[in-house]
Amino acid sequence: MTRLTTNSQETTLGDLLSIGTSLYLIPFFQREYRWAPDKVNNLLQDILNVVDGLTDKHFLGAVIVHGRRANPTDPKVFEVIDGQQRLTTAFLFLAALVKFLAANKEYDEASRITQNYLQIGRDYKNSNLRIHYSRLDRSMISAVIEDMRSDEKLMSALKPYELNPLPSYGSNRGPVRNNYNRFKRFFNDELAQGGMDRVRQIYGVFLNNFTVVQIDVLDPTDGPKIFDSLNSKQEPMKISDLVRNEIFRKASDEIPEKIERLDEEVWQPFYASFENDGANHFEKFLFPYGLVFDPNLRKSDVFLNLRSQWNKVEDPSEIIKSMDKYKNPFLDTMFGRNESGFARDLATGFERLAKLGAPSSILPFTMNLGRAVLDGNLNDISAVAMLDVVESFLVRRAIAGYEPTGLHAVFKRLWSDLDGDFSSVAVSAIISAHKTVTWPDLDEVSRAIETRPLYGSAITPYLLREYDLHHGGDAHESIETIEHVLPQSPDAEWKQSYGEKFIGSDTDALPNLVPCTGKMNSSLGNQAYAVKKNRFAKDSKFKSTREFSDNFAVWNWESFRQRSKRMSDWASQRWPHNRISSKN
């Protein structure tokens, strides 16, 4: 073999396609074969360049696969991550060659090529083809095989092993058939020019002088990373894509109608249920779902871990059902939709976490908690109390300005660390035991309320919404805009009336902020407080904003500090949970 690299995995196409009983499995939902005529023509010209001595070899690139473990009696299966287009083209080239040889009465030669490169010596999932195709290509591949099988003498030469494609699905016209027919015309043209010797020289070059590097990755999620380094940018393969492929791999030997029912009646409704505001969140579900079963799981190992769990599950619907059990608590934590149908207080607990924008690191804990309630292993009162502790911890940290760094270590195993002690005290104690994760006390929260520039912070709309509810306001879905009572760019009159030396520290702090509608916010601008006060009282839909005008006849640095004290006292009651000292 003439190599272009020193890589020991560089091999000829002939060797790649003739390795014993090895076969290549293209995922069921992989994109269809797309080679356009210009790419086929370029390939044929590359072959002729070698045949005619213009060059002596050609490198086709890398084929990235993931070798699956199999029973000793099963063929070696390589899942194709990248290389589907080149492998399919090679298959069609050789299939056209076999048909051409049979048409020219070269049955022994046609049979030898078929057995060496196109099939394995036994059926695997109802097919003995060396490449198992995705659903969108199966009918066209079947049409190619039917064209080959129409030659009875060829089929007789192949006995006892004939050509058995997978069950058909979809259209049988497209690039697969077009390129197969193009290759047949090519062989006939070359026969006319140089006879059978030239044809043998052509396919000998294709099998022996065209090389690829086969890269067998340990983790299929790493395949796109390798491809990206070797070639150009591509859409990264997601864990959700691999999960979907794994589910349908288990159904790959079923008739197309059954696979289609699984897709339409089970998979698609399940996948679509993760939709929210035009985005699908199934990908975000998989890591916390994996952590539910293994708190030490790394994100890079999610798919391999899940596939290991599913190895002995034969019915793909059961895999979907196992994930569906934890779907609703996931959605309730993310969006507060109460898909689980919890009672009011518990539904409110999940909704609050969604409203405050709780970090995704809490999901393994809340998914376990929600599932325990649904299974009858945890009562609502205890569950609500546990969520209240988590909310206090997160809100206090957000007010004080702590980033969510380190929370993954806390929450990935919080449920298992409880060891059956499902109580708010136990939750507090376990979180408190993580010394590297700060749990702000009331003094720190009060200082942050008065001095920290919370305008623009992700937690502030939630704080103002909860403060409005505390004053008896309606449960508005969200805070539309936030008004600075002391304007961000105060004029001379504001500076004099407020107290100029306090403006820099007070403007973006929480006591200077009120919820507002967008229309009112744009019309208030830098107007004097007397004007704003009148508008707050008459036009605001927020109860806390209306009461602001009742409570403060003027707005200056003294008023600011009065409101700061009120808001700090409210926060200490609304989120009362503290770190539990080890001395306790």
Secondary structure, 3 states (H helix, E strand, C coil): CCCCCCCCCEEEHHHHCCCCCCEEECCCCCCCCCCCHHHHHHHHHHHHHHHCCCCCCEEEEEEEEEEECCCCCCCCEEEEEECHHHHHHHHHHHHHHHHHHHHCCCHHHHHHHHHHHHEEEEEECCEEECEECCHHHHHHHHHHHHHHHCCHHHHHHHCCCCCCCCCCCCCCCCHHHHHHHHHHHHHHHHHHHHHHHHHHHHHHHHHHCEEEEEEECCCHHHHHHHHHHHCCCCCCCCHHHHHHHHHHHCCCCCCHHHHHHHHHHHHHHHHHCCEECCEECHHHHHHHHHHHHCCCCCHHHHHHHHHHHHCCCCCHHHHHHHHHHHHHHHHHHHHCCCCCCCCHHHHHHHHHHHHCCCCHHHHHHHHHHHHHHHCCCCCHHHHHHHHHHHHHHHHHHHHHCCCCCCHHHHHCCHHHHHCCCCCHHHHHHHHHCCCCCCCCCHHHHHHHHHHCECCCCCCHHHHHHHHHHHCCCCCCCCCCEEEECCCCCCCHHHHHHHCHHHHHHHCCEHHHEEEECHHHHHHHCCCCHHHHHHHHHHHCCCHHHHHHHHHCCCCCHHHHHHHHHHHHHHHHHHCCCCCCCCCC
